[in-house]
Amino acid sequence: MSSRRVLKAAEAIREVVGMAILADLRDPRIAGVTVTKVEVSPDMRQAKVYVSIMGDEAAQNLCLHGLQSSAGYLQQKIAKRIDTRYTPRITFLLDMGVKKSIAIARLLENVLPEELEQPADEEPDEDSRE
């Protein structure tokens, strides 16, 4: 189980990176990115930033390279926000949770029968007409 300090640092890193991606980064490769979670090592020297990226696989790889190239700038932003001996070195990983949930939903739509529709010949009650 992670300590409270590590969890607070992970939340602060998620906020800083998420806001910096939205507001500060001007790299055209970085678009359609959502920071889903952050895992920080117990010694707080490494941080894994999980991101969800819209688009096909080529766009996702391009975006990940853009994020990794801006890691130094994002580490500076993190260093200003959290006061620790070491600023965590961040690495970006693709979070496939959203895509997997969409794929599962599509599978369930195909497998489960459609809901029965209400027959059209039924008339509404007189009380509901008013």
C-alpha positions as CSV (number, residue, x, y, z in Angstrom):
1,M,0.0,0.0,0.0
2,S,1.3,3.4,-0.9
3,S,1.9,6.0,1.8
4,R,-0.3,9.1,2.0
5,R,2.7,11.3,0.9
6,V,3.2,9.3,-2.3
7,L,-0.5,9.4,-3.1
8,K,-0.6,13.2,-2.6
9,A,2.4,13.6,-4.8
10,A,0.8,11.4,-7.5
11,E,-2.4,13.5,-7.4
12,A,-0.3,16.8,-7.6
13,I,1.7,15.4,-10.6
14,R,-1.6,14.4,-12.4
15,E,-3.0,17.9,-11.9
16,V,0.2,19.7,-13.0
17,V,0.7,17.5,-16.1
18,G,-2.9,17.6,-17.1
19,M,-3.1,21.4,-16.9
20,A,0.3,21.9,-18.6
21,I,-0.8,19.7,-21.5
22,L,-4.0,21.7,-22.0
23,A,-2.6,25.2,-21.5
24,D,1.2,25.3,-22.0
25,L,2.4,22.8,-24.5
26,R,2.4,24.0,-28.1
27,D,3.7,20.9,-29.8
28,P,1.3,20.0,-32.7
29,R,1.9,16.3,-32.1
30,I,0.1,16.5,-28.7
31,A,-3.6,16.6,-29.2
32,G,-6.6,14.7,-27.7
33,V,-4.7,13.7,-24.5
34,T,-6.2,12.9,-21.2
35,V,-4.1,12.1,-18.1
36,T,-5.9,9.1,-16.5
37,K,-3.6,8.3,-13.6
38,V,-0.1,8.6,-12.1
39,E,1.9,6.0,-10.2
40,V,4.9,7.3,-8.2
41,S,7.6,5.0,-6.9
42,P,8.0,4.8,-3.1
43,D,11.3,6.7,-3.2
44,M,9.6,9.3,-5.4
45,R,12.3,9.2,-8.1
46,Q,10.1,7.8,-10.9
47,A,6.6,8.6,-12.0
48,K,4.5,6.8,-14.6
49,V,1.9,9.0,-16.2
50,Y,-0.8,7.1,-17.9
51,V,-2.5,8.9,-20.7
52,S,-5.5,8.2,-23.0
53,I,-5.0,9.4,-26.5
54,M,-7.8,9.8,-29.1
55,G,-7.0,8.6,-32.6
56,D,-5.5,5.6,-34.4
57,E,-2.3,3.8,-33.4
58,A,0.0,6.0,-35.5
59,A,-1.4,9.2,-34.0
60,Q,-1.0,7.7,-30.5
61,N,2.6,6.8,-31.1
62,L,3.3,10.3,-32.4
63,C,1.6,11.9,-29.5
64,L,3.6,9.7,-27.0
65,H,6.8,10.8,-28.6
66,G,5.7,14.4,-28.3
67,L,4.9,14.0,-24.7
68,Q,8.2,12.2,-23.9
69,S,10.1,15.1,-25.6
70,S,8.3,17.6,-23.4
71,A,9.1,15.6,-20.2
72,G,11.8,17.9,-19.1
73,Y,9.6,21.0,-19.3
74,L,6.8,19.1,-17.4
75,Q,9.3,18.0,-14.7
76,Q,10.2,21.7,-14.2
77,K,6.5,22.5,-13.7
78,I,6.3,19.6,-11.2
79,A,9.3,20.8,-9.3
80,K,7.7,24.1,-8.7
81,R,4.5,22.5,-7.4
82,I,5.8,19.8,-5.1
83,D,8.7,20.3,-2.6
84,T,10.7,17.1,-2.5
85,R,14.4,16.3,-2.5
86,Y,14.2,14.7,-6.0
87,T,11.8,15.7,-8.7
88,P,10.3,12.5,-10.1
89,R,11.5,11.5,-13.6
90,I,8.3,11.1,-15.6
91,T,7.6,8.5,-18.3
92,F,4.4,8.4,-20.4
93,L,2.5,5.2,-20.9
94,L,-0.6,4.6,-23.0
95,D,-3.7,3.7,-20.9
96,M,-5.8,1.2,-22.9
97,G,-8.6,1.1,-20.3
98,V,-11.0,3.4,-22.2
99,K,-10.5,1.7,-25.5
100,K,-11.0,-1.7,-23.9
101,S,-14.2,-0.6,-22.3
102,I,-15.6,0.7,-25.6
103,A,-14.7,-2.6,-27.3
104,I,-16.4,-4.6,-24.5
105,A,-19.5,-2.4,-24.9
106,R,-19.6,-3.1,-28.6
107,L,-19.3,-6.8,-27.9
108,L,-22.2,-6.7,-25.4
109,E,-24.4,-4.8,-27.9
110,N,-23.8,-7.6,-30.4
111,V,-24.4,-10.5,-28.0
112,L,-27.3,-9.2,-25.9
113,P,-30.8,-9.2,-27.5
114,E,-32.3,-5.8,-28.3
115,E,-34.9,-4.5,-25.9
116,L,-38.4,-5.2,-26.8
117,E,-40.2,-2.1,-28.1
118,Q,-43.5,-1.0,-26.8
119,P,-46.3,-1.9,-29.3
120,A,-47.5,1.1,-31.3
121,D,-51.2,0.3,-31.2
122,E,-51.5,1.2,-27.5
123,E,-53.2,4.5,-26.7
124,P,-52.2,6.7,-23.8
125,D,-54.5,7.1,-20.8
126,E,-57.0,9.9,-20.9
127,D,-55.4,11.5,-17.8
128,S,-52.0,11.8,-19.6
129,R,-53.6,13.7,-22.6
130,E,-54.4,16.7,-20.5
